[in-house]
Amino acid sequence: MKQIFTLGILLLLLSACGQEKDKTTERDSEFYQLVSAYEEDPNRNNAEPLIRYLMDNESLFVEDEEKVEKVILILAEAYMRDSFRRIFTRYLYHRDRDEIPDALLFLASVHENELADPRVATFFHLNFVEEFSDHPKWDSIASKLPEDLTTTEELIAEKGRGVFQEDGTPQSLLKANDFMLLAELYAITKPESPSAPDYLFQAAEIAKAFEVHERSIFNTRWVVERFPEHEMAANALFFKAFTMDEAGINQSRALELYGDFLDLYPEHPFAESAEVLKERGSHSEEQLLRMLRGGE
């Protein structure tokens, strides 16, 4: 009887493995069909399904680096800058520490060669040179950087100065995009720096100010998941919930996040506001942003 039971368990496990293999094969087949469709007629309409494919199968960012890199190259070729940025940020986010140097060099190469954008490629090279001096390609990359180039921290400060007008009105989307990218690269290459979560939270605020809500949510999630002990993590969780709520992206999820915030930080200065938002609606955006910045 025991042998029959054991055999049954083995058959179930084999069946489950077979089903998983079938799903993987089917998923692979779908990917290569989408790539073929794009290569036969390279246009944005045929690149869009590849974006949805990756976003619907987010585990691929961890499990299949080659597929993600293929999509990154296609999006660069199709010059879909926003989607390209969204995919490569997630690609970097999911890399192990020892994979980061080569990932930075890959993306720098794509910016140089496919996008003809040496300015942004320099951002990647600067982060690489500052953090990975033991990499075999360090000398060759360092020699490419301008002699008068400043540090990443100085560049972030410089880009931040041009994002808003004096009255706080959004001014330069180019400077905003540069700041957000530099903040994200800093957090990827220097995760141990106390400044990393601060830069990410600033990037989330800037993204929201320019109504790039998905990027704002992603960066606040980044702070909460990667820097849970940092003092900014509580603010980030509240801000993520508020951004989703106010933008109408996923209000039911926003209510859950308000609940999570109250469970984790019941004594936080924002707890009362979270309770109000969860139960009865929201404060004005201006009021909440002042609170987040410590203005009241």
N, C-alpha and C positions, 0 to 999 in steps of 0.2 A: 504493500500500500504506500509506504514511504517513497519507494522508487518511482511509482506512478505519479505521485504528487510532485516529486522533484523534476520528473520529465515534463510534466505539465508546465511548471514554472519556467523551465528552459525554453519550451516551445513558445510561451508567451513573450519571453525576452527576445527570442529570435525574430518573432513576428513584429515586435515593436521596433527592433533595429532595422528590419526590412522596410517598414513603413517610413521610418525616418530617412533611410537611404533613398527611397522613392521620392520623398518630398524634396531632398537635397538635389537629386537628379533633375526633378521637374523645375526647381528653382534655377539651377544652372542653365537648363535648356532655355528658360524664359529670358535669362540675362543675355545669352549669346544671340538669341533671336532679336532682342532689342538693339544690341550692338550692330548686328548685320543690317537691320533696317536703317540705322543711322548712317552706316558706312556706304550703303547703296544710295542714299539720298541725304547727305549731311545738311540738316537744317535744324532750327530750334524746335520745331514741332516734333521731330524724331528724337531729340535729346531729352525732352521733358519726361517721357516714360522712364528713362534711366534714373532720373532724380527720384521719381515716385518709388521706383524699385528699391533704391537704397534706403529711403526714408521709411518704407514699409517693412524692410528687413534690416533693422539697425544693428543686429548682431554681426552683420557682415563687416562693419567697421572694425570689429575685433578679429573676426574669423577669416576674412578674405581680403587682405590688403591689396592684392593684385586687381581685384574687381574694382575696388574703390579708386585706385590710381588710374585705371582705365577710364572710369567715368570722369574723373578730374580732368584728364587730358581732353576728353570729348567736350566738356563744358568750356574749357579754355578755347578750344578750336571754334566752338560755336559762339564764343564771346558772350556767354551768359554770366556776367560778372557776379551778380547777386547770388545765383544758385551755386556758382563755382566757389564763392567764399563760404557759403553755408556748408557745403560738402567738405571742403578742405579743413575747415575749423573742426568739424566732427572727426575727421580723419586724424588730425593732430591730437585731439582730446583723448582718443582711444588708443594711442600708441604707448607702449611700454617705454620706460625711461631710456633704455639702451637703443630704442628705435628712433628716438627723437632727432638725433643729429642727421641721419640720412633722410628722414622725412623733411626736415627743414631744407636740406640741399635739393631734394626733389622738387619742392614747391618753389624754391628760388629759381630753379632751372625752368619750370613751367612759366613763371612770370617773365623771365628773360626771353625765352625762345618762342613760346606760343602766344603770349600776350604783349610782347615787346614793351615790358614795363620794368625797366631796370631800377627805378626808384623804389618800388615795393620789394623787388628782389634784394635790394640792399638791406631792407628791414630784416629779412630772413637771415642774410649773411651776417649781419651785426649780432643778432641773437646767438647764432652758431659760434662766432668767434669769441664772444664774451664768455660762453658757458662750456665749450667743449674743446679746450686747448689740447687735449690728448688725442684727438681724432687725427687719423693719418692725412686727411685733406686740409687740416687747419692752416698750414703755411700758404697753400695755394689760394684758399678763400680769403685769408687775411690780406694777402697782397692785392686783392681786387678792390678792397674798400678804400674810399677816399681818405687821404691823410688827415683832412680837417674834420672828419666825422666825429660827432659827439657820442656819448653813451646812450643806451636805450632810455634810461631815466630822464636824461636831458631832452631827448627827442619827444618822449611822452609829454613832458611839461610844455615843450614848444607847441606841439599839436593841440594840447588842451587850451592854450591861450586864445586860439582862433576859432573855437567851436561856437561860442555864444557872444552875442553883443553885450554891452555893459548892463543892459536892463534884463539880461537873462534870456532874451529871445534867441532861438536857434539861428545861427548865421552861416556856417560853412559846412555843408555835408561832406566835402572832401576832407577837411580837417577832422570832422567827426569820424569818418571811416578810418582815417589814418590812426587816430587815437585808439579806437576800438581794436583795430588789428594789432597795434603795438602792445596794448594791454593784454590781449589774448596770447600773443607770442611770449610776452614776459611771464605770464602765468604758466605757460607750457614749459619754458626753458628754465625758469627760476621758481619752481613751486615752493621752495623753502623760504623764500624771501617774505618778510612781513608785509611788503608792499603789494604782493601778488593779489590777494583778495580785495585790497583797497582799489587797485586799478580796475579789477573786474567789475566791482560794484559801480565805480564811476562810469565804466563803459556801458553798464546796464542802464544807468540813469540817462546817459547821452542817447542811447538807442531809443529809449522811450520818448525822450524829448523830440526826436526826429521821426517818431511813430514807426520805428522798426521794432515792432513788439516781439516778434519771434526771437530776434537776437537779444533783446533785453531779458526775456524769459530764460533763454539758454544760458546767459552769463550769470544770472542770479542762481539758477540751478547749479551751475559750476561752483559758485562760492559755497552753497549749502552742502554739496556732495563732497567736494575736495578739501574744504577748509571748515569742517563742522565745529571746530573748537575756537575758531577766530571770532572776535567780538562782532565782526561784520556779518556773520552767518545768520544771526537772528534778523537783522535788518533785511538781508537778502531774501529770506524766506517770506517775510511780510511783503516786501516789494514785489516778489514774484506773484504772490496771490493777488495783490492789488492790481498789477499790470494785466493779468489774465482777466480779472473781474471788470476793470474799467474798459478794457479793449473788447470785451465780449467774446474772447477767444474760446474759453472753456469755463464758464461761470460755475458750473457744478464742481469742477476740480478746484477752482479758486476757493469755494466754500470749504472744501476738505482741507485745503492748505491753511486757511484761517484757523480751522480746528487743530491742525498739527502745530501751528504756531502757539496757540493757547496751551496745548498740552506740554510743549517743550519749554516755553518761556512765560509761565503764568505771571511772573513778577516784572516782566519787561515793560518799559514805558509805553510801548505800543499795544499792550494787551487789551486795554480798554477800547482802543480804536478797532482792534481786530474783532472784539466781541460785537461792537456796533455794526461793523461791516458784515459780519457773519449773520447777524440777526435781522438787521433793519435796513441795510443799504450802505451808502458810503459817504464819507466826507468829500469835500471838493478835492480835486487833484492837487491844486496849489497848496492847500493846507497840509495834505499828507506829505508832499515833497518837502515842505518846510520842516515838518516833524522829522523826516528821515535825515535831513541835513543838520538836525540839532537846533533848528531855529526856534522851536517852541515845545 
